[in-house]
Amino acid sequence: MTIVNMGAFAADNAAVLRAALQSPHRFRDATSKSSTYQVIWDSGASISISPDRQDFVGPLVKPSVRQRLQGIAKGLNVEGHGHVLWACHDTSGQLRLLKVPAYYVPKCRVRLLITASLLQTYADEKITVQAHCLTLRGIASDPTRGAVVAEVDPQNNLPTSMAYRYNNETAKTQALQSTVLTVNAPNINLSEPEKELLRWHC
């Protein structure tokens, strides 16, 4: 069983979260493929779905009676229910944690983030719908709750976002080491003159 203290998690991983802002492309490139996955945003169901036990935090409760899904994953057995924790890039390049109720369905081929459940969890936020994307608008005054965009994937015509395995410490450490270079070109926290001054200082 994995139990996550959200406050401690955010504090312990502050440097890693900043790395995503400093160089989001290098962060993505340095993170192993096994630590990244796609999440489809779906408005047609009542609860999110994941086929991966590692996505879940806290207790995973087995259903008292046999449950089968409808819709996209029709006919598949529900092996448990709990909460998933998915880390997605927000519009500023930071990693935002999304924790929502979900079913554990090992035979499902995709991860589904249900928009109704997302809005129930983050009731003070809104989702805006455009032809090419969905946007969870976030809270401007809270840096841990930035806006998250799910672009429509041309292969399946569904809004999809990239997520990262929150508990893969090795991958995050490697990503951090390869991204946090103060004078690196992708670091958007410093202007070019400031970077040049630091180079001369070094």
C-alpha positions as CSV (number, residue, x, y, z in Angstrom):
1,M,0.0,0.0,0.0
2,T,1.3,3.5,-0.9
3,I,0.3,6.4,1.2
4,V,1.3,9.9,0.0
5,N,1.4,13.0,2.2
6,M,0.7,15.7,-0.4
7,G,2.4,18.5,1.5
8,A,5.5,16.5,2.2
9,F,5.6,15.2,-1.4
10,A,5.5,18.8,-2.7
11,A,8.1,20.0,-0.3
12,D,10.5,17.1,-0.9
13,N,10.2,17.5,-4.6
14,A,10.2,21.3,-4.9
15,A,13.6,21.2,-6.8
16,V,12.3,18.6,-9.2
17,L,9.1,20.6,-9.9
18,R,11.2,23.7,-10.6
19,A,13.2,21.7,-13.1
20,A,10.2,21.3,-15.2
21,L,9.9,25.1,-15.4
22,Q,13.6,25.6,-16.1
23,S,13.7,23.3,-19.0
24,P,10.5,21.4,-19.7
25,H,11.7,19.8,-23.0
26,R,14.9,18.4,-21.3
27,F,12.8,17.2,-18.4
28,R,10.6,15.2,-20.7
29,D,13.5,13.9,-22.7
30,A,15.4,12.8,-19.6
31,T,12.4,11.0,-18.1
32,S,12.2,7.3,-19.0
33,K,9.3,6.2,-21.3
34,S,8.1,3.8,-18.5
35,S,7.6,6.9,-16.3
36,T,5.4,8.7,-18.8
37,Y,2.0,7.9,-20.2
38,Q,-1.0,9.4,-21.8
39,V,-4.3,10.3,-20.0
40,I,-7.5,10.7,-22.0
41,W,-9.9,13.3,-20.7
42,D,-13.5,11.8,-21.0
43,S,-16.8,13.5,-20.3
44,G,-18.9,10.4,-20.8
45,A,-18.4,8.4,-17.6
46,S,-18.6,8.9,-13.9
47,I,-15.2,7.8,-12.5
48,S,-11.6,7.8,-13.8
49,I,-9.9,4.6,-14.8
50,S,-6.3,3.3,-14.6
51,P,-4.9,-0.1,-15.5
52,D,-1.7,0.5,-13.4
53,R,-1.7,-0.2,-9.7
54,Q,1.3,2.2,-9.2
55,D,-1.0,5.1,-10.2
56,F,-3.0,4.7,-7.0
57,V,-2.2,6.3,-3.6
58,G,-3.8,5.3,-0.3
59,P,-6.0,2.3,0.1
60,L,-7.3,0.4,-2.9
61,V,-10.7,-1.2,-1.9
62,K,-11.9,-4.3,-3.7
63,P,-15.6,-4.1,-4.8
64,S,-17.9,-6.2,-2.6
65,V,-19.8,-7.4,-5.7
66,R,-18.5,-8.0,-9.2
67,Q,-18.4,-4.8,-11.2
68,R,-18.2,-4.4,-15.0
69,L,-17.6,-1.2,-16.9
70,Q,-19.7,0.4,-19.6
71,G,-18.7,2.9,-22.3
72,I,-15.1,2.8,-23.7
73,A,-14.0,0.0,-21.4
74,K,-17.3,-1.9,-21.6
75,G,-17.3,-5.4,-20.1
76,L,-14.0,-5.1,-18.2
77,N,-13.8,-6.1,-14.6
78,V,-13.2,-3.5,-11.8
79,E,-10.5,-4.9,-9.5
80,G,-10.6,-2.1,-7.0
81,H,-11.3,1.6,-6.4
82,G,-9.3,4.4,-4.7
83,H,-7.5,7.5,-5.8
84,V,-5.0,8.0,-8.6
85,L,-2.3,10.7,-8.5
86,W,-1.2,11.9,-11.9
87,A,1.5,14.6,-12.5
88,C,0.9,16.7,-15.6
89,H,2.7,19.8,-16.9
90,D,0.7,23.0,-16.4
91,T,0.8,25.9,-18.9
92,S,3.8,27.4,-17.1
93,G,5.8,24.2,-17.4
94,Q,5.4,23.2,-13.7
95,L,4.3,19.8,-12.7
96,R,0.8,19.8,-11.3
97,L,-0.6,16.9,-9.3
98,L,-4.1,15.8,-10.0
99,K,-5.7,13.4,-7.4
100,V,-9.1,12.0,-8.3
101,P,-11.2,8.9,-7.5
102,A,-10.7,6.1,-9.9
103,Y,-11.3,2.4,-10.7
104,Y,-8.4,0.0,-11.0
105,V,-9.1,-2.0,-14.2
106,P,-5.9,-4.0,-15.2
107,K,-7.3,-5.0,-18.6
108,C,-8.1,-1.5,-19.7
109,R,-5.7,-0.3,-22.4
110,V,-6.0,3.4,-21.5
111,R,-6.1,5.8,-18.6
112,L,-9.3,7.9,-18.4
113,L,-9.6,11.2,-16.5
114,I,-13.3,11.9,-16.1
115,T,-14.0,15.6,-16.4
116,A,-17.1,15.6,-14.1
117,S,-15.1,13.9,-11.3
118,L,-12.2,16.3,-11.9
119,L,-14.5,19.3,-11.4
120,Q,-16.1,17.7,-8.3
121,T,-12.6,17.3,-6.8
122,Y,-11.5,20.8,-7.8
123,A,-14.9,22.5,-7.4
124,D,-13.4,26.1,-7.5
125,E,-12.0,25.5,-11.0
126,K,-13.6,25.3,-14.5
127,I,-12.9,23.5,-17.7
128,T,-13.1,25.4,-20.9
129,V,-13.8,23.6,-24.2
130,Q,-12.3,24.5,-27.5
131,A,-12.2,22.7,-30.8
132,H,-8.6,21.6,-30.3
133,C,-8.3,21.2,-26.5
134,L,-9.8,21.2,-23.0
135,T,-8.3,23.4,-20.3
136,L,-8.6,23.0,-16.6
137,R,-8.2,26.7,-15.8
138,G,-6.5,26.4,-12.4
139,I,-6.2,29.0,-9.7
140,A,-4.1,32.0,-10.6
141,S,-3.1,32.8,-6.9
142,D,-2.0,29.2,-6.2
143,P,1.3,28.1,-8.0
144,T,0.5,24.4,-7.2
145,R,-2.7,24.6,-9.2
146,G,-1.7,25.9,-12.6
147,A,-3.9,25.5,-15.7
148,V,-3.6,22.1,-17.5
149,V,-4.3,21.7,-21.2
150,A,-5.4,18.5,-22.9
151,E,-4.8,18.8,-26.6
152,V,-7.0,16.8,-29.0
153,D,-4.9,13.8,-30.3
154,P,-5.3,13.6,-34.1
155,Q,-5.0,9.8,-33.9
156,N,-8.2,9.3,-31.8
157,N,-9.7,12.7,-31.8
158,L,-9.8,12.7,-28.0
159,P,-8.3,15.4,-25.6
160,T,-5.2,13.9,-24.2
161,S,-2.4,15.0,-21.8
162,M,1.0,13.6,-21.0
163,A,1.5,12.5,-17.3
164,Y,4.4,11.4,-15.3
165,R,4.7,8.7,-12.6
166,Y,4.7,10.7,-9.4
167,N,6.8,8.2,-7.4
168,N,9.6,7.3,-9.8
169,E,12.4,8.9,-7.7
170,T,15.2,7.6,-9.9
171,A,13.8,9.0,-13.1
172,K,13.1,12.4,-11.5
173,T,16.6,12.6,-10.0
174,Q,18.1,11.8,-13.4
175,A,15.8,14.3,-15.1
176,L,16.7,16.9,-12.5
177,Q,20.5,16.4,-13.0
178,S,20.2,16.9,-16.7
179,T,17.8,19.9,-16.6
180,V,19.0,22.2,-13.8
181,L,21.8,24.0,-15.5
182,T,21.5,27.6,-14.5
183,V,23.0,29.1,-17.7
184,N,21.4,26.6,-20.0
185,A,19.5,28.2,-23.0
186,P,16.1,26.6,-22.1
187,N,16.2,28.1,-18.6
188,I,13.4,30.7,-18.8
189,N,14.0,32.0,-15.3
190,L,17.1,34.1,-16.4
191,S,17.4,36.5,-19.3
192,E,20.3,36.0,-21.8
193,P,22.3,38.9,-20.3
194,E,21.9,37.4,-16.8
195,K,23.1,34.0,-18.1
196,E,26.1,35.7,-19.8
197,L,27.0,37.5,-16.6
198,L,27.0,34.2,-14.7
199,R,29.2,32.5,-17.4
200,W,31.8,35.3,-17.0
201,H,31.6,35.0,-13.2
202,C,32.2,31.2,-13.4
